[in-house]
Amino acid sequence: MRILPNRIFNNVKNHLIYTLVLVVIVIVGLPIFQTLFNVLWKGNIVLSTIAVFLLIGVYYAVPERNRLDKDSEQMRTFRHNTPDGSYTWQKDAKTIFRSAEFFSDCISILCMVLAAILIIVAMIMFRVIMPPVLLTIYENPTILLFIPPAAVILTLVYGAFHLIFTVQIHSDWDATRLHLANEQKMEYEEKKK
């Protein structure tokens, strides 16, 4: 499978910006999130963790979905490569899953996590920040072992939503094309009369 370094680099930059926005959202809305999770799952850590991974995966996948939805060049290429009546979402999902773009997008999430960790470590080393949570890590460094599996799980969740959103947009593009083709056919038949 081919990797697209420029795409990964651009995605990591964008994901780091999204991460800063997410940090602000979490800091501002933390009491609300804690209350909501306690009400919904009564403090169940497993359900809360699953919900957090799903929400973060969607959060990173939605901008990619919006970008693709507005990309007219991608739409033209898709319609050119998929003749009328030949589109199936199953084939499309397999094609997307095997594409270099999808693989590079998923790798970019892992790279973003590594980049975010390096930035945080550098800021700590230069005494820019010294969050209280680090005292917990100093007392119990095994917490750091959870970072790689968490990054992999986040990548899988992001990849799943990215795949679902891309297939949905392709289906919409195909449905729009068929709708327009039917309208043109009806207009042509009316003119013939």
Buried (B, 14 or more C-beta within 10 A) or exposed (E): EEEBEEBBEEBBEBBBEBBEEBEEEEEEEEEEBEEEBEEEBEEEEEEBBBBBBEEBBBBBBBBBBEEBBEEEEBBEEBBEEBEEEEBEBEEBBEBBBEBEBBBBBBBBBBBBBBBBEEEBEEEEEEEEEEEEEEEEEEEEEEEEEEEEEBBEBBBBBBBBBBBBBBBBBBBEBBEEBEEEEEEEEEEEEEEEE
